[in-house]
């Protein structure tokens, strides 16, 4: 019975995601129908000829489709990372940015854009990715030096986050002009504007690998729910498993942040909502969380780019406005059940 319910959840979530992407692509200044989206996608997949003009075809395939798909990938990836980190660290407040990855990515992006490091050979995305890896390496070093417990990992992440946030602010205040400051701040708040198919394929590949690794450790993540001592008693190599999964989720977060900027609250709130539907078993929880995060961010991005049209609202602002009340509700329900 439980397997049937899980199958229905996955099938329903996948159908909802496909419909959400198809409808979201139609929303915007240019009038486009779901049939237009279907015909364009079919034509680019070699399944027929598109009846649309080159301009309308380009709007769908080159502008809206990659942006919408990247929103789905980012939502799924951030939600999965949040689920894994909350289980590994046994902290309901853990999310992809608790390890300072986002702050490190922000510093790397600012160093490339404002200071011109790399002489034009290093892109903003590459700089953000390198910065994220440096931040996570610092967290691993600090937590290992301090003992490696879950509390030490969280505290090391907070320290790295504050350090790289301060470095970002210092560089922007001392070296950036007004135009650079506006562009950097907009990216720091999360932006899916201007993304292309390369970003979609890269982030999708990293997400697929991460999801496979996490599903392969599903039983191990279930064991961590009882604490690291209990997990060790059940035969789990606690230290090695934690390093593998934290490195995997950090790499995924770095890839997502390097393409879309810092988008908060997705990895914090969505895992709690998914657990209410599936329970705590990670073999069922991880796919449902990924689908929920994908659908959520597709509609958040659609709202962000249309609510004040032609001005665009940073995606991170919208996720915070939605995520804060949702998180307060989660905390309230958790307190009542405690």
C-alpha positions in Angstrom: 0.0 0.0 0.0 2.8 2.3 0.9 4.6 1.6 -2.4 1.4 2.4 -4.4 1.1 5.7 -2.5 4.7 6.6 -3.3 4.2 5.7 -6.9 1.2 7.9 -7.2 3.0 10.8 -5.5 6.0 10.5 -7.9 3.7 10.2 -11.0 1.5 13.0 -9.8 4.5 15.2 -9.0 6.2 14.5 -12.4 2.9 15.3 -14.2 2.5 18.5 -12.2 6.1 19.5 -13.0 5.7 18.9 -16.8 2.4 20.9 -16.8 4.0 23.7 -14.7 6.9 24.1 -17.1 4.6 24.1 -20.1 2.3 26.7 -18.7 5.1 28.8 -17.2 6.8 29.2 -20.6 3.5 30.7 -22.0 3.4 33.5 -19.4 5.0 36.7 -20.5 4.6 39.7 -22.8 4.5 37.7 -26.0 1.3 35.6 -26.4 2.2 32.0 -26.5 0.0 28.9 -26.0 0.8 25.5 -24.6 0.4 24.1 -28.1 3.1 26.5 -29.3 5.4 25.2 -26.6 4.6 21.6 -27.6 5.3 22.2 -31.3 8.5 24.1 -30.6 9.9 21.4 -28.3 8.9 18.7 -30.8 10.6 20.6 -33.7 13.9 21.0 -31.8 13.8 17.3 -30.8 13.5 16.4 -34.5 9.9 15.3 -34.3 8.4 17.7 -36.9 8.5 21.2 -38.2 7.6 24.2 -36.1 4.7 26.3 -37.5 5.9 29.4 -35.5 7.9 32.3 -36.7 11.6 32.4 -35.9 11.0 35.2 -33.4 8.3 33.3 -31.5 10.3 30.1 -31.7 13.4 31.9 -30.3 11.4 33.3 -27.4 10.2 29.8 -26.4 13.4 27.8 -27.0 16.2 30.3 -26.4 14.7 32.5 -23.7 11.8 31.1 -21.6 12.5 27.3 -21.9 16.1 27.3 -20.5 15.1 29.7 -17.8 12.1 27.7 -16.7 14.0 24.4 -16.8 16.9 25.8 -14.8 14.4 27.0 -12.2 13.1 23.5 -11.9 16.7 22.1 -11.6 17.7 24.6 -9.0 14.5 24.0 -7.0 15.0 20.3 -7.1 18.7 20.5 -6.3 18.4 22.9 -3.4 15.5 20.9 -1.9 17.5 17.6 -2.1 20.6 19.3 -0.5 18.4 20.6 2.3 17.0 17.2 2.9 20.4 15.5 3.1 21.9 18.1 5.3 19.0 18.1 7.8 19.4 14.4 8.1 23.2 14.3 8.3 23.5 17.2 10.8 20.3 16.3 12.6 19.3 20.0 12.5 15.9 21.0 11.1 17.4 24.5 10.4 20.1 23.1 8.1 19.9 24.1 4.4 22.4 24.3 1.5 23.8 27.6 2.7 24.5 26.6 6.3 28.0 25.5 5.2 28.9 28.9 3.8 28.8 27.7 0.2 26.6 30.6 -1.0 28.7 33.2 0.7 31.9 31.8 -0.9 30.2 31.7 -4.3 29.2 35.4 -3.8 32.8 36.3 -3.0 34.2 34.5 -6.0 31.7 36.2 -8.3 32.4 39.6 -6.9 36.2 39.1 -7.2 35.8 38.3 -10.9 33.3 41.0 -11.8 34.6 43.9 -9.7 38.3 43.2 -9.4 38.7 41.7 -12.9 40.6 38.6 -11.6 41.3 36.3 -14.5 41.6 39.0 -17.1 38.3 38.0 -18.8 39.3 34.4 -19.0 37.2 33.5 -15.9 33.5 34.0 -16.1 31.2 35.0 -13.3 29.9 31.5 -13.0 33.4 30.0 -12.8 34.4 32.5 -10.2 31.4 31.7 -8.1 32.0 28.0 -8.4 35.7 28.4 -7.3 34.6 30.6 -4.4 32.1 28.1 -3.2 34.6 25.3 -3.2 37.1 27.5 -1.3 34.5 28.2 1.3 33.5 24.6 1.7 37.2 23.6 2.0 37.6 26.1 4.8 34.5 24.5 6.6 36.0 21.0 6.3 39.3 22.2 7.6 37.8 24.1 10.6 35.4 21.3 11.5 38.1 18.6 11.3 40.4 20.8 13.5 37.7 21.3 16.0 36.6 17.6 16.2 34.3 17.0 13.3 31.0 16.6 15.2 27.7 17.9 13.7 27.7 20.9 15.9 31.2 21.8 14.9 30.3 21.5 11.2 27.4 23.9 11.6 29.5 26.4 13.6 32.3 26.2 11.0 29.7 26.9 8.3 28.4 30.0 10.2 32.0 31.2 10.6 32.8 30.7 6.9 29.5 32.4 5.9 30.3 35.5 8.0 33.9 35.7 6.7 33.0 35.5 3.0 30.0 37.8 3.4 32.4 40.4 5.0 34.9 39.9 2.1 32.1 40.4 -0.4 30.9 43.6 1.2 34.5 44.9 1.5 35.2 44.4 -2.2 31.9 45.9 -3.3 32.3 49.0 -1.1 35.9 49.7 -2.0 36.2 48.8 -5.7 32.8 48.7 -7.4 31.1 51.5 -9.2 27.3 52.1 -9.0 26.5 49.9 -12.1 28.7 47.0 -10.9 27.2 47.2 -7.4 23.6 47.1 -8.7 24.4 44.1 -11.0 26.3 42.2 -8.3 23.6 42.8 -5.6 20.9 41.6 -8.0 22.8 38.4 -8.7 23.5 37.9 -5.0 19.7 37.9 -4.4 19.2 35.2 -7.0 18.5 35.7 -10.7 17.7 33.3 -13.5 17.7 36.0 -16.2 20.2 35.5 -19.1 20.8 31.8 -18.5 21.3 29.4 -21.4 21.2 25.8 -22.3 24.7 25.3 -21.1 23.7 26.2 -17.6 20.7 23.8 -17.8 22.8 20.8 -19.0 25.6 21.4 -16.5 23.3 21.8 -13.5 21.1 18.9 -14.6 24.1 16.6 -14.9 25.4 17.5 -11.4 21.8 17.1 -10.0 21.4 13.7 -11.6 24.7 12.4 -10.2 24.0 13.9 -6.7 20.5 12.4 -6.6 21.9 8.9 -7.5 24.5 9.1 -4.8 22.0 10.3 -2.2 19.5 7.6 -3.2 22.3 5.0 -2.9 22.8 6.2 0.7 19.1 6.3 1.5 19.3 3.6 4.2 22.3 5.3 5.7 20.5 8.6 5.9 17.6 6.8 7.6 20.1 5.5 10.2 21.4 9.0 10.9 17.9 9.9 12.1 18.7 8.0 15.3 22.0 9.7 15.8 25.6 9.1 14.7 26.2 6.6 17.6 23.2 4.5 16.6 24.2 4.7 12.9 27.7 3.5 13.8 26.2 0.6 15.7 24.2 -0.3 12.6 27.4 -0.6 10.6 27.6 2.9 9.1 31.0 4.4 8.6 29.9 7.8 10.0 32.9 10.0 9.2 33.4 8.7 5.6 29.7 8.8 4.8 29.3 12.3 6.2 32.2 13.6 4.1 31.0 12.0 0.9 27.4 13.3 1.2 28.4 16.8 2.4 31.0 17.1 -0.4 28.4 15.9 -2.9 25.7 18.4 -1.8 28.2 21.2 -1.6 29.3 20.6 -5.2 25.7 20.7 -6.3 25.0 23.9 -4.3 28.1 25.5 -5.8 27.0 24.6 -9.4 23.5 25.9 -8.8 24.7 29.1 -7.1 27.2 29.8 -9.8 24.4 29.8 -12.4 21.5 31.3 -10.5 22.9 33.2 -7.6 21.9 32.8 -4.0 18.3 31.5 -3.6 17.4 30.9 0.0 14.7 29.0 1.9 14.0 26.4 -0.8 16.3 23.8 0.9 15.0 24.9 4.3 11.2 24.7 3.9 10.6 22.1 1.1 12.0 19.1 3.0 9.6 19.6 5.9 6.7 19.9 3.5 7.7 16.7 1.7 8.1 14.8 5.0 4.5 15.5 5.8 3.6 13.6 2.6 6.0 10.7 2.5 7.4 10.2 6.0 11.1 10.2 6.9 12.2 7.3 4.7 14.7 8.8 2.3 14.1 6.4 -0.6 10.6 7.9 -0.9 11.5 11.3 0.5 14.3 12.4 -1.8 12.4 12.1 -5.2 9.3 13.7 -3.8 11.3 16.6 -2.3 13.1 17.1 -5.7 9.8 17.3 -7.5 8.3 19.6 -4.9 11.3 21.9 -5.1 11.2 22.0 -8.9 7.5 22.9 -9.1 7.9 25.5 -6.4 10.8 27.3 -8.0 9.2 27.2 -11.5 6.2 29.2 -10.2 8.3 31.4 -8.0 10.5 32.4 -10.9 7.4 33.0 -13.1 6.0 35.3 -10.4 9.3 37.1 -10.0 9.6 37.9 -13.7 6.0 39.0 -14.3 4.6 40.6 -11.1 6.3 44.0 -11.8 6.8 43.6 -15.5 8.9 45.0 -17.2 11.0 45.2 -14.0 12.2 41.8 -12.7 12.2 40.9 -9.0 15.2 38.8 -7.8 14.0 35.2 -7.2 15.7 35.1 -3.8 13.4 38.0 -2.6 10.3 36.1 -3.6 11.4 32.8 -2.0 12.2 34.7 1.3 8.7 36.4 1.2 7.1 33.0 0.8 9.5 30.9 2.8 9.6 32.9 6.0 5.9 32.6 6.8 6.0 28.9 5.7 9.0 28.2 8.0 7.2 29.9 10.9 4.3 27.6 10.3 6.6 24.6 10.3 8.2 25.7 13.5 4.7 26.2 15.1 3.5 22.8 14.0 6.7 21.2 15.3 6.3 22.9 18.6 2.8 21.7 19.0 3.7 18.1 18.2 6.7 18.2 20.6 
